[in-house]
């Protein structure tokens, strides 16, 4: 019996070693500009984290005339790519070197296309990272000043109602609650545009260089809830039903506020900006409702649709380092 157990342990250990064994992987990186034209002379770095903490198999070089750089090295599970060229914003990628088929790892030869966005005209803005604020009261609307990054008086220092927030719903307990974040705007022509973008898998400039002239939605909602599952059984292990709209990454927004239109509906005056990250919120709660975004950028110049933030030139003077955005 003991010999049988030892044999099983050796088999399991061998299987673990095979599963976790390093493999030689070749990664192909192609770098293009926003028009899709290959970029030569781009500094590319490819890294494969290995089993030992902090140890990497790393290759660095430049792209050829076709915009391509190849690196072959020992890999385990993941790979990281960065691409840099003078006059462009850095782009990155993070992925896996394998797929799973029939519960087995199948190692790949990853091919990555990275787009470098040109640095055109970065400008100072009113910017704030890790923005979190408490809504004064659930089930009511409150005005928020995007330039000041604060509620309008009497709940804050803001002077202009750029956007209106409301968190509606109920909170009976941790396991019985439902909330809805509603964002609306006070002026015709104001609104949000949802865009993609993930600096971990793309350009550090997650927005376009210039805000669009149209396409702004005047209302958006997010919902979340946690309730007991009436159909739950001991075997099902699904005691609570949890729903949430929030996206962890890949969702950002452009905004237009303080809009004035002429009789024909043309924009006479407006302000533009952007929000990095989806709206996070903690719902109608006995201890208050919280709203947050990763970063907020407000261009103070009327009718200037430029969205390139010049990192390090924040018009919000005196913010501690962690609240200054590090992305353009």
C-alpha positions as CSV (number, residue, x, y, z in Angstrom):
1,X,0.0,0.0,0.0
2,X,2.8,2.3,0.9
3,X,4.7,1.6,-2.3
4,X,1.5,2.3,-4.2
5,X,1.1,5.7,-2.5
6,X,4.7,6.6,-3.1
7,X,4.3,5.7,-6.8
8,X,1.2,7.9,-7.0
9,X,3.1,10.8,-5.4
10,X,6.0,10.4,-8.0
11,X,3.5,10.4,-10.8
12,X,1.8,13.6,-9.4
13,X,5.1,15.3,-9.0
14,X,6.2,14.4,-12.5
15,X,2.9,15.7,-13.9
16,X,3.4,19.0,-11.9
17,X,6.9,19.4,-13.3
18,X,5.7,18.8,-16.9
19,X,2.8,21.2,-16.4
20,X,5.1,23.9,-15.0
21,X,8.1,23.2,-17.3
22,X,9.5,26.1,-19.2
23,X,9.2,26.1,-22.9
24,X,11.1,27.9,-25.7
25,X,8.7,30.5,-27.1
26,X,9.1,32.8,-30.0
27,X,7.1,36.1,-29.9
28,X,6.7,38.3,-33.0
29,X,6.0,42.0,-32.4
30,X,4.9,44.2,-35.2
31,X,4.7,48.0,-34.5
32,X,2.6,50.4,-36.6
33,X,1.4,54.0,-36.5
34,X,-2.2,55.0,-36.3
35,X,-2.6,54.7,-40.1
36,X,-1.3,51.1,-40.0
37,X,2.0,51.9,-41.5
38,X,4.9,49.8,-40.1
39,X,7.4,51.7,-37.9
40,X,11.1,50.8,-38.1
41,X,13.6,51.7,-35.4
42,X,11.2,51.1,-32.5
43,X,12.8,50.0,-29.3
44,X,11.0,46.8,-28.3
45,X,11.4,44.8,-25.1
46,X,9.9,41.3,-24.6
47,X,10.0,39.6,-21.2
48,X,8.9,36.2,-20.0
49,X,8.6,35.8,-16.2
50,X,10.2,32.6,-15.1
51,X,9.5,30.3,-12.1
52,X,11.9,32.1,-9.8
53,X,10.4,35.3,-8.4
54,X,11.9,38.3,-10.1
55,X,13.7,36.3,-12.8
56,X,12.9,37.0,-16.4
57,X,14.0,35.8,-19.9
58,X,14.3,39.1,-21.7
59,X,15.1,40.3,-25.2
60,X,15.5,43.8,-26.4
61,X,16.0,45.2,-29.9
62,X,14.6,47.4,-32.6
63,X,12.0,46.8,-35.3
64,X,13.1,46.2,-38.9
65,X,11.9,48.0,-42.1
66,X,8.6,45.9,-41.8
67,X,8.1,47.1,-38.2
68,X,8.9,43.6,-36.9
69,X,10.9,42.4,-33.9
70,X,11.3,38.7,-33.0
71,X,12.4,37.2,-29.7
72,X,12.8,33.6,-28.7
73,X,13.4,32.6,-25.1
74,X,12.4,30.3,-22.2
75,X,8.9,31.0,-21.0
76,X,6.5,29.7,-18.4
77,X,3.1,31.3,-18.7
78,X,3.0,35.0,-19.4
79,X,4.8,37.6,-21.6
80,X,5.1,41.4,-21.5
81,X,6.0,43.7,-24.4
82,X,6.9,47.4,-24.4
83,X,7.5,49.5,-27.5
84,X,9.0,53.0,-27.5
85,X,10.1,55.5,-30.2
86,X,11.0,59.1,-29.9
87,X,8.0,61.3,-30.7
88,X,5.4,58.6,-29.8
89,X,3.6,57.5,-26.7
90,X,4.7,54.1,-25.3
91,X,2.6,51.1,-26.0
92,X,2.5,47.8,-24.0
93,X,1.0,44.3,-24.2
94,X,0.5,41.6,-21.6
95,X,-0.7,38.1,-22.5
96,X,-0.2,34.4,-22.1
97,X,2.2,32.1,-24.1
98,X,-0.3,29.2,-24.1
99,X,-3.9,28.3,-24.6
100,X,-5.8,25.5,-22.8
101,X,-7.1,22.6,-24.8
102,X,-8.6,19.5,-23.1
103,X,-7.3,20.7,-19.8
104,X,-3.8,20.8,-21.2
105,X,-1.5,23.8,-21.9
106,X,-0.7,24.2,-25.5
107,X,2.2,26.6,-26.0
108,X,1.9,29.2,-28.7
109,X,4.1,31.5,-30.8
110,X,2.4,34.8,-29.9
111,X,2.1,37.5,-32.5
112,X,1.4,41.0,-31.3
113,X,0.6,44.2,-33.2
114,X,1.2,47.4,-31.2
115,X,0.1,50.8,-32.4
116,X,2.2,53.8,-31.4
117,X,0.3,57.1,-31.1
118,X,2.2,60.3,-32.1
119,X,2.9,62.9,-29.4
120,X,1.3,66.0,-31.0
121,X,0.3,68.8,-28.7
122,X,0.1,67.9,-25.0
123,X,-1.2,70.7,-22.8
124,X,-1.7,71.4,-19.1
125,X,-5.1,70.4,-17.7
126,X,-7.0,70.2,-14.5
127,X,-6.3,66.6,-13.7
128,X,-6.9,64.2,-10.8
129,X,-6.1,60.5,-10.3
130,X,-7.8,58.1,-8.0
131,X,-10.8,60.4,-7.7
132,X,-13.3,59.2,-5.1
133,X,-16.2,61.1,-3.6
134,X,-19.1,60.5,-1.3
135,X,-22.6,61.3,-2.6
136,X,-24.3,63.5,0.0
137,X,-27.5,61.5,0.1
138,X,-28.9,58.5,-1.7
139,X,-32.0,58.8,-4.0
140,X,-31.3,62.4,-4.7
141,X,-29.5,64.3,-7.5
142,X,-26.4,66.4,-6.9
143,X,-24.4,68.7,-9.2
144,X,-20.6,68.0,-9.7
145,X,-18.0,70.4,-11.1
146,X,-15.5,68.5,-13.3
147,X,-13.0,71.3,-13.3
148,X,-12.9,71.5,-9.5
149,X,-13.4,67.7,-9.1
150,X,-15.9,68.5,-6.3
151,X,-19.6,68.9,-5.6
152,X,-21.1,72.3,-6.2
153,X,-22.1,74.4,-3.2
154,X,-23.3,73.8,-0.5
155,X,-21.8,70.3,-0.6
156,X,-18.4,71.3,-2.0
157,X,-16.2,73.9,-3.6
158,X,-17.5,73.5,-7.2
159,X,-19.1,76.4,-9.0
160,X,-20.4,74.9,-12.2
161,X,-22.9,72.0,-12.4
162,X,-21.2,70.1,-15.2
163,X,-22.7,66.7,-14.5
164,X,-25.5,65.4,-12.2
165,X,-25.0,62.2,-10.1
166,X,-27.7,60.2,-8.3
167,X,-27.3,56.8,-6.6
168,X,-30.8,55.3,-6.3
169,X,-31.8,52.1,-4.6
170,X,-32.1,50.5,-1.2
171,X,-29.8,48.9,1.4
172,X,-31.3,46.5,3.8
173,X,-28.2,44.5,4.6
174,X,-24.9,43.4,3.0
175,X,-26.8,40.5,1.3
176,X,-29.9,42.5,0.4
177,X,-29.3,45.6,-1.6
178,X,-29.8,47.1,-5.0
179,X,-28.4,50.3,-6.4
180,X,-28.3,52.3,-9.7
181,X,-25.8,55.1,-10.5
182,X,-27.5,57.6,-12.9
183,X,-25.4,60.2,-14.7
184,X,-27.1,63.1,-16.5
185,X,-26.2,66.5,-17.8
186,X,-27.8,69.9,-17.4
187,X,-27.4,71.3,-20.9
188,X,-28.4,70.2,-24.4
189,X,-25.3,69.0,-26.2
190,X,-23.6,67.9,-23.0
191,X,-22.8,64.2,-22.5
192,X,-20.4,61.2,-22.5
193,X,-18.9,59.1,-25.2
194,X,-17.7,55.6,-24.1
195,X,-14.4,54.5,-25.7
196,X,-12.1,51.6,-25.3
197,X,-8.4,51.7,-24.3
198,X,-6.2,49.8,-21.9
199,X,-2.7,51.0,-21.3
200,X,-1.6,47.5,-20.2
201,X,-2.5,46.3,-23.7
202,X,-2.1,49.4,-25.8
203,X,-1.0,53.0,-25.9
204,X,-0.5,55.1,-22.7
205,X,-2.7,57.7,-24.5
206,X,-6.0,55.8,-24.2
207,X,-8.0,58.6,-25.7
208,X,-8.0,60.1,-29.2
209,X,-5.9,63.2,-29.5
210,X,-9.0,65.4,-30.2
211,X,-12.5,65.0,-28.8
212,X,-15.3,64.3,-31.4
213,X,-17.7,67.1,-32.4
214,X,-20.8,64.8,-31.9
215,X,-22.0,61.6,-30.4
216,X,-22.3,62.6,-26.8
217,X,-25.0,60.7,-24.7
218,X,-26.9,62.8,-22.2
219,X,-27.6,59.9,-19.8
220,X,-25.9,56.8,-18.6
221,X,-26.7,54.2,-15.9
222,X,-24.9,51.5,-14.0
223,X,-26.5,49.0,-11.7
224,X,-25.4,46.6,-9.0
225,X,-27.2,44.3,-6.6
226,X,-26.7,41.5,-4.1
227,X,-29.6,39.3,-3.1
228,X,-30.3,35.9,-1.6
229,X,-30.8,33.2,-4.2
230,X,-34.3,31.7,-3.6
231,X,-33.3,28.6,-5.6
232,X,-30.0,28.0,-3.8
233,X,-29.3,24.6,-2.3
234,X,-26.5,23.2,-0.2
235,X,-25.2,21.4,-3.3
236,X,-25.5,24.4,-5.7
237,X,-23.3,26.7,-3.5
238,X,-24.9,29.7,-5.1
239,X,-26.3,31.4,-2.0
240,X,-26.4,34.9,-3.4
241,X,-27.2,36.5,-6.7
242,X,-24.6,39.2,-7.5
243,X,-24.9,41.6,-10.5
244,X,-22.6,44.5,-11.4
245,X,-22.2,46.6,-14.6
246,X,-18.7,47.9,-13.7
247,X,-15.9,47.0,-16.1
248,X,-12.5,46.5,-14.5
249,X,-10.6,47.7,-17.5
250,X,-10.9,48.7,-21.1
251,X,-13.7,51.3,-20.6
252,X,-13.0,55.1,-20.7
253,X,-15.1,58.2,-21.5
254,X,-14.9,61.5,-23.3
255,X,-17.1,64.3,-22.1
256,X,-18.5,67.7,-23.3
257,X,-20.0,70.1,-20.7
258,X,-21.0,73.7,-20.3
259,X,-22.4,73.5,-23.9
260,X,-24.2,76.5,-25.5
261,X,-25.9,75.8,-28.8
262,X,-27.2,78.3,-31.4
263,X,-30.8,78.1,-32.7
264,X,-29.6,75.7,-35.4
265,X,-28.1,73.3,-32.8
266,X,-24.5,74.2,-33.6
267,X,-22.0,74.4,-30.7
268,X,-21.2,78.0,-29.8
269,X,-19.3,77.2,-26.6
270,X,-18.3,74.1,-24.7
271,X,-15.6,72.4,-22.6
272,X,-14.1,69.0,-23.2
273,X,-12.2,66.4,-21.2
274,X,-11.9,62.7,-20.5
275,X,-12.2,60.1,-17.8
276,X,-10.0,57.0,-17.6
277,X,-11.6,53.9,-16.1
278,X,-15.2,53.0,-15.7
279,X,-17.4,54.6,-13.0
280,X,-17.1,52.6,-9.8
281,X,-19.7,53.0,-7.2
282,X,-20.8,51.6,-3.9
283,X,-24.5,51.8,-3.7
284,X,-27.3,53.2,-1.5
285,X,-25.7,52.3,1.8
286,X,-26.3,53.2,5.5
287,X,-22.8,54.6,5.6
288,X,-23.1,56.6,2.4
289,X,-22.7,56.1,-1.4
290,X,-19.3,56.3,-3.0
291,X,-18.4,57.1,-6.6
292,X,-14.9,56.8,-8.2
293,X,-12.9,56.9,-11.4
294,X,-9.2,56.2,-12.1
295,X,-8.5,59.6,-13.5
296,X,-10.3,62.8,-14.6
297,X,-8.9,65.4,-17.1
298,X,-10.6,68.8,-17.8
299,X,-9.4,71.1,-20.6
300,X,-10.0,74.6,-19.3
301,X,-9.9,76.4,-22.6
302,X,-13.3,77.0,-24.2
303,X,-13.9,75.1,-27.5
304,X,-10.5,73.5,-27.3
305,X,-11.1,69.8,-28.1
306,X,-7.4,68.8,-27.4
307,X,-7.3,65.7,-25.1
308,X,-3.5,65.3,-24.8
309,X,-2.6,65.9,-21.2
310,X,1.0,67.0,-20.5
311,X,2.1,64.7,-17.7
312,X,3.6,66.8,-14.9
313,X,1.8,70.0,-15.7
314,X,-1.3,69.7,-13.6
315,X,-3.3,72.9,-13.1
316,X,-4.5,71.4,-9.8
317,X,-1.6,72.8,-7.8
318,X,-0.7,71.2,-4.5
319,X,-2.0,67.6,-5.0
320,X,0.1,64.9,-3.4
321,X,2.1,62.8,-5.8
322,X,-0.3,59.8,-5.8
323,X,-3.2,62.0,-7.0
324,X,-1.4,63.4,-10.1
325,X,-2.2,61.3,-13.2
326,X,0.8,59.6,-14.7
327,X,-0.9,58.8,-18.0
328,X,-1.3,61.4,-20.8
